[in-house]
Amino acid sequence: MTAPALQTLRTQYSLTLKRFIASVKNFEILTSIPASHSQSLSAPTPDVLYVLDSSFNPPTLAHRRIASTALLENSSKAPRLLLLLAIQNADKSSKPASFEDRLVMMDLFARDLLAYVTTHFSTSEEKSLPAIDIALTKKPYFVDKAAEIETAGVYPGSLEQVHLTGYDTLIRIFNPKYYPPEHTLQPLGPFLARHRLRVTMRPGSEWGETEAQKQYLLNMAQGGMENEGGKREWARRIELVEGSRPDERPVSSTLAREAIRSNPQDLLGLVPDSVREFVLSQQLYSE
């Protein structure tokens, strides 16, 4: 996009953000980006909703990998992808990038992602190409976000949500401290009865190697979380998928922010080109 177009986009998101904050809504889709012009005229009814809930500070190629591998996993499905930004996050503030700038980056990321996955679909599969929704929520906790999506009335009531997370997020989801006042895992029950988690492992990180991360799920399946209110059958609703290989360059929003401050050329291979150009033009994260 040109600089004027980006500024117009930022202004539009700023207005919708202010309207959402002032409203009584806890969840709202700000825009939907179709995979093609024909789809924008008649979007297919989705049979699975992938939810990528992140701070997008900034969106990276790791986000793209998590989303694209899910979308491409089963081309017989008619998927839809929801990029979700919480404006009242339980752990993270709105710094250093403003919510308006993050929404612009999410828009750029969505278009990059669509271009990326489109190259992996044949013409006959065009009907299965995903549309991408960009949405806000005021809910800080995982189970509340999922409930708002389910009851908002914008998706079919029977639609299964598959939440795309990294392994670090899985650990937070199953931490009882996020479920006051009893601080047990029982509030996860209604979600895992209807929806699923698709978790990208992060071997070699602070969370241990691949086998250690698989052991976490095995422990759940063997009843290791029952004393905290967890159930064995929940493990069947969680899919662990391979992440980057140990010999691959690590990618994260933290590394992207550090690269901007130390050596902006290092952004290549960390974020999509359109996001990189926007970040550098607006001097985001430079301080």
N, C-alpha and C positions, 0 to 999 in steps of 0.2 A: 504494500500500500504506500501511496505517497504521503508526505508529511501532512498536508492539509486533510487528507482522508483520515489519517490516524488521529488528528486533533478533533475532527468531527466525531469520530467513533468514541474518543475519550469523553467528549462533551455529552454524547448520548448516554453513555454508561453512568456518568456522573449524575445526570438527571434521574435515571431509573433507580440508581442506588439511593438517592435522597428520598424518592417517593416510597421505596420499599421500607426504608428505615422509619419513615413517618406513618406507615400503615400498620394495621394489626396483624398482617400476615406473618407467618413464620417461615414460609417457603414460597419462592416465586421463580418461574422461568423467565429470564430477561430476554432471551433470543434463542432461536433455533436455526441451526445452519444445516441446510440440506446437502446431500452428497452431489446432487445434480439439479438442473433446472426442472426436469420432469418430475423429480421427487418433491420439489417445492410445491408443485401443483397438486400432487396427490401422494402424500407420504403413506407408506405401508403401515399397517397396524403392527407394532412390535410384539414379539413373543418372548423377549428377554430384555431387561433394562440393566445395563452395566453402569455402575455409579463410581466415578472417580472423585473422591472427596479429598481435597488437598488445600494447602495454603497457596499453591501456585506462586511461589515467591523466590524465583520465577519458575514457570513450567519448564521442564527439561526433557532431554531425550530419554531419560529413565521413565518419566511419565508416558512418553510416547510408546515406549516398549511395553509397559504394563497394559496400556489400553489396546494397542494394535494386536498383541498376541491373543488377547481375549476376543477381540472382534473377528479375528481370522481363524480362530480355533474351530468353529463350526459354521461354515458358510451356508448350511441349509437353514439356519435360523434367520429371522428378520430382527437384527439387533437394533437397539438404540443406546446411545451413550449420553450420560448426564455428567457434566463437569460441575461440581458443587463447591461453592466457596462459603465458608461460615464466617459471618462478620462479628460473631461473638464466640471466639474459639476458647476452649477450656484451657489451653496451654500456651497459645501464641498471640502476640499483639499484632496490630495492623502495620507495624514497622518492619523493615525499612521502606517497602513500597506501599503506596496508598492502595486502597481497594479499587479505585478507578483505574489505576495503572495495571493492577492485577487482572481486572476484567478485560482490558484491552489485550493483555498478553494471553489470556485464556482464549479470546476470539482468534488471535493469530495462531495460537497453538492448535485450535480446533480445525482451522483451514489447512494447516500443515499436516495434521493427522489424517484428514480426509484424503488429501492428495497422496499421502503415503499408502494408505490401505487400498485406495482405488487401483493402484498398480498391481495389486494382488488378486483382484476380482476379474473374471472374464465378463464379456458383454452380456452373456446369458444370466450372469449372477447379479446384474445391476439392481434388480429388485431387492436384493439382500444388503445393499450398501447401507451403512448406518447413517442416520441423521444425528446431529450432536446438539444437545440442549445445554445452555449455560444458565446456571441458577444460583440464587443466594438463599441462605437460611440464617435464621437468628438463633437456632438451637446449637449449643456447643457440644452436646454429647451424641455419640454414635447412634444409640437406639432411638433417641428422640428425632434425629435427622431422618432415619429410615421410616419412622412412623409418619412424619410430616409428608414425605414423598408419597407414601401409601394412601394417605387420606386427602391429598390435595385435589383429587378429582381430575387431574390432567393426564393420567395414564389409566389404562384398563385396570379394574379392581383386582383382577386375578394375576396381574403381571408380576413375574418373579424378578426380584432385585438381586443382582450379583455385585457385591461391593468389591472393588479392586483395591487392594491394599499392599503395602510392603510388610515384611515380617515384623518390623518395629511397631507398626500400627496394630498388628494382631496381638502383640504383647499388651499394648495399652487397652485394647478392647476387652481383654480378659483379666484386667486388673480391677479387683473389687472396689478400690477407692473411688472409682468413677460412678458408683451406683449407691449414693446415699439414700435414705439414712441407714439402711440395714448393712450396706457394704457387702452384698453377696452378688453372685452372678445370675441370680434368678431373673432379673429384668431382660436378659438376653433370650429367654425362652420363646416369647412370641415372635421375635425376629427370626431365629434359627428354625422355627417351625415352618416358616413360609419362604425364607430367602437364604442366600448363600454368601460365602466369602471365597474370593479367589486371591490367594496370598503369594506374592512373589518373594522368594527366599533371598536373603542377603548374606551368602557365605563369606567368611573372611572378615566380617564386620564385628562389632562388639557383641553380636548375638550368637557367635559361634559358627562352626562349619555346617555344611548341609545336613549331615547326619544328626547333629545336635538339634537343629531346627525341626527335623522330622520327628525326633524323639519327643519334642514338646507336644505334637499332635497325638503321638502314640500314647503318651502319658494321659492325655485327656480321654482317649478311647478306652483306656484301661481303668478309668475311674479316679485318676489322680487329682481331679478338681472337684470331686463330690463334696468335700468338706467346705468348699467355698460356694456351693450351690450350683456347680457345673454338672452337666449331664454327659454320659458317655456317648450317646447318640449324636451329640452336636458335632463330633469329629467327622461324621459322614457328610456334614454340610459345609465342610471347609476343604478346599483344594489347594495344595501346595504346588507351585510351579517353579521351574528353574529361573533364576535371575541371571545376572551377568556372570561370566566365568572369572575365576580368580586372576587370570592373565589379562583380562580386559580392563580398560581404564575405568575407574569408579566415576559415577555420575550422580550428582545430587544438587539440590538447590543451594545448599551451603557451599559446595565447591564452586558453583557458578558465581555466587556473590563474592567469594574470595578472589576468583579470577578477575572479576571486574576491577577490584581494588588493586590487585598486584600486577596482573598482566592480561589485559582485555583480549589479546590474541588467543588465550587459552579457552575462551568461550566456545571456539570452534570444537565441535564434538561434545559439548555439554548442553546446549540449547538449540532449538530450531533456528534457522537463519533469520526468519522474520522476527522472532523474539529477540535475537541478538541485536539486530539492527534497531529495534525499538528501544531496547535497554540502553544501548550506546548513545542513540540520538537524544534520549531524555535524561541521560546521565544518572540513571537509577543505580542505587547501591554504591555510588562512587565515593560517598563519604563514610 
